[in-house]
Amino acid sequence: MSIKSGTKSLLGLAAAATLLLTACGEQTSAPEPTAVATPAAVEQSPGYRRINSPNPEDPLAAQIYELDNGLQIFLTENHEEPRFYAEIAVRAGSKHDPADGTGLAHYLEHLLFKGNQNLGTLDYEAEKPHLDRIVELYEEHFQETDPARRAEIYAEINSEAQLAAQYAVPNEIDKLYNSMGGGGLNAHTWYEETVYKIGLPSNRLQQWAAIESDRFVDPVFRLFHTELETVYEEKNRTLDNGSRIIGAALDELLYKVHPYGQQPTIGTVDHLKNPSLVYIQNYFDTYYVPNNMGIFISGDIDPSETIALIAEKFGEWESKAVPEVGPWQEPALQGAERRTVQYPGEEQVQLAFRTAPNGSSDKEALILLDMILDNRTAGLINLNLNQQQLVSQAGSSPMFLNDYGSQSL
């Protein structure tokens, strides 16, 4: 489980770092979150329809479907080996965290590996009263400002967590997938997405569909107390990581208003120490709905059988209106802004320019510009800096998000 990074490479020079940011035009109008274009249906059955036409120029021959509840499914065949790879993606990430609860989307990602009423428990009915009490106590702790009272509440949380833990089966989903020949069970959270991943033998497709449909319909947020320690340790590892420190500083300078720069995906220290399970449940209820999610499967599959199976297992999910967040209007960058940060390790310099958002008509030109600068072998940076050994490492990387884009050097 991880925080996704959008940086391809950094300019490494020789423990301070100087950051230089300049404006590269103004924000173009951000597009609405994109969905697959819907031509006349070329295939339709009860519960789903195909929403793309066969395209002989598509080397993957992708088949894209939409269930009646809005869940979109992307299927491609690859029969080189008897396995498939699946991702379940949610159109929500740290941008959608409440301002007083950063890191929430990432916490939720971790908790969705803890099972539900069927997986991850020895006796859910006996476990549930303790879990409910833990939610109440965390909410009381979240609202409380008196340090002495907060310490008392936390002690009670510890006691309830120990009582609940006697019914929990840690890592049962992991063990179940391992027993089925699974590999690569993981997830990542980023600004506008949370993605869950697994690879399995192709004869396990039905079991995958049963597990995942059950997992996302009604999860149980157990072992929250211990998972907090795991996430907090992830945060600690970022505090002296040069690339993470530079990246956070760049984001703060590029985006003085937007959550891209003001709400770190992993969360702030204060928010990580004082989370709200009510916030997490509300986030799940709001964004983990079929019309805000997609399933991607590639491998040794029969698309017709696969879409029918997914419609059967996931078709009962109820769609729900998803609220929009924002908009956030960033002020124009005024000339070059600089920041120096301290961290242990080699000195680095990074430059960043605010560019255009995902979906902009400028995107292809910006990608071409990036490849001219850095294509790993014969870009201008590769030829004139790396191959001349003028720096230890140099590179270029674009980032296209739904509201803004950037180019880093």
HELIX and SHEET records of a PDB file:
HELIX    1   1 SER A   94  HIS A   96  5                                   3    
HELIX    2   2 LEU A  104  LEU A  111  1                                   8    
HELIX    3   3 TYR A  124  GLN A  143  1                                  20    
HELIX    4   4 PRO A  147  ALA A  165  1                                  19    
HELIX    5   5 GLU A  172  SER A  179  1                                   8    
HELIX    6   6 SER A  202  ARG A  204  5                                   3    
HELIX    7   7 LEU A  205  VAL A  217  1                                  13    
HELIX    8   8 PHE A  224  THR A  238  1                                  15    
HELIX    9   9 GLY A  242  LEU A  254  1                                  13    
HELIX   10  10 PRO A  259  GLN A  262  1                                   4    
HELIX   11  11 VAL A  269  LYS A  273  1                                   5    
HELIX   12  12 LEU A  277  TYR A  287  1                                  11    
HELIX   13  13 PRO A  290  ASN A  292  5                                   3    
HELIX   14  14 PRO A  303  PHE A  314  1                                  12    
HELIX   15  15 LYS A  363  LEU A  373  1                                  11    
HELIX   16  16 LEU A  380  ILE A  381  1                                   2    
HELIX   17  17 ASN A  382  ASN A  386  3                                   5    
SHEET    1   A 9 SER A   2  ILE A   3  0                                        
SHEET    2   A 9 GLY A 183  THR A 189  1                                        
SHEET    3   A 9 THR A 194  PRO A 201 -1                                        
SHEET    4   A 9 ARG A  83  VAL A  90 -1                                        
SHEET    5   A 9 MET A 293  GLY A 299 -1                                        
SHEET    6   A 9 GLN A  72  GLU A  77  1                                        
SHEET    7   A 9 GLN A  63  LEU A  67 -1                                        
SHEET    8   A 9 TYR A  48  ARG A  50 -1                                        
SHEET    9   A 9 GLN A  44  SER A  45 -1                                        
SHEET    1   B 4 LEU A  11  GLY A  12  0                                        
SHEET    2   B 4 GLN A 348  ARG A 354 -1                                        
SHEET    3   B 4 ALA A  16  ALA A  23  1                                        
SHEET    4   B 4 GLU A 337  GLN A 342 -1                                        
SHEET    1   C 4 LEU A  11  GLY A  12  0                                        
SHEET    2   C 4 GLN A 348  ARG A 354 -1                                        
SHEET    3   C 4 GLY A 405  SER A 408 -1                                        
SHEET    4   C 4 SER A 397  PHE A 400 -1                                        
END                                                                             
